[in-house]
Amino acid sequence: MSRHFFAKTLSGLLLTALLTLTFATPVAAAETRQGDHIVIAADEVVADDLYVAADTFTLDGAVQGDLVVVASLVTINGAVEGDLMAAAQTIIINGQIADDARLAGAVIFVSPEARIGGDLISACSSLETRPGSTIAGDLLNGSNQALLAGVIGGDARVGANGLEVRGEIEGDLEAYVGEASQEYPYLPPIPEVSVTIPLVRPGLALDPEARIAGDLKYVQSTDLEIPSGVVSGTVNRTPPALSEQDGSPLRGEREPRTTAEKVGAWFLDLLRRAVTLILIGLLLAWLAPRFLPALGRKIETRPLPSLGWGVVASAAFWFALLVILLATFLLALFFGALTLGGLATVSALIGLLLMVELVIAFVLIASWLTYLIIGALIGRLILNAVKPGLGEHRIWPLLLGVVLLAIASKLPGVGWLIGLLVILFGLGALWLQGREALQPQPSA
């Protein structure tokens, strides 16, 4: 894969993650819309950047700037003269994107009429580009499965369990795929999808009518039978690393890896982390819109107590885990001494279940909720510094802060410290909020 491709990928992911263009000086002039069902009619032209938060969004008209949208269903029938940045359960591209498209969702569908003038960078469960569709630039995709039947004008780099190529790739193809020996692909259930999801078998498959003008590089344990004339360049297969225990393939642990591959893997991991945080945060903002801002203000007004109580909360978790473990052991020992084997087994199972639930709850809170709390706070402070009142929006502070925090927590050398502080401050805010909620309210 060329350095030019990775440089473009790097810059594209940075733009997506940081959302710098979204919150730079044009913010004051940009147009925002939010609601349940937002439609830009066919005769409507938005003469600026457009930011949308909705349940469903349909573009039949035109956006003369960038389009940033977060929704459950995004349908682009019209034209976007700038970049498209979208996060949704289902994204359907029927129209024209003049520049790059950066998409994250469960299902991404690029129809035969779609035209993307730049790169397509996507993270999803299923990606399909139909015959007749055109991506003028490069394709970077991380997904469970991908079916590429359109034209890709540049290079393609895909990491997927199953990848099938039926169309044209004018550059190189680099594929990291699952094992073709797997009998059935796995797709998690995706409710209320408005397009048909194709079934792509694990591994890499090349249709006899497909064409790759450049080189083919793929990671798989067995050689692929390549139809004659499909690949114009060289073909290079790299076997996956094998486990020392059972000889099974180790995904993502190839040796040696180039610097470009390491950078690409780092940003793919960053993209997955940021997208997951954003989707969870949007769901939480919809269910409890005041929850995250209230906890953020708790940290803002009481930073030291939040940090201190965060340490206490962490210690309390380990102490509770130890207490449950000891109680389970003692109860099982007691009932066993009384020859009550049934009760001993039940007490052991109950104790194990409690420990598992406690660990799961703590991991979810520490890994996700604390990042949402601190991210929403950071985004609010930054946006209010750019323009007073802008940080009080329900969506934009969360998007900006969460992604910036995801990037900061992955910085070499200091990422672990940032992550630790995020967890402690977030736990402290939750602890303080819980204490206040449990205090008896004064009678009127």
Summary of the structure (lengths in Angstrom):
residues: 444
radius of gyration: 25.0
end to end distance: 70.4
largest distance: 84.1
contacts: 1529
relative contact order: 0.08
helix: 41%
strand: 25%
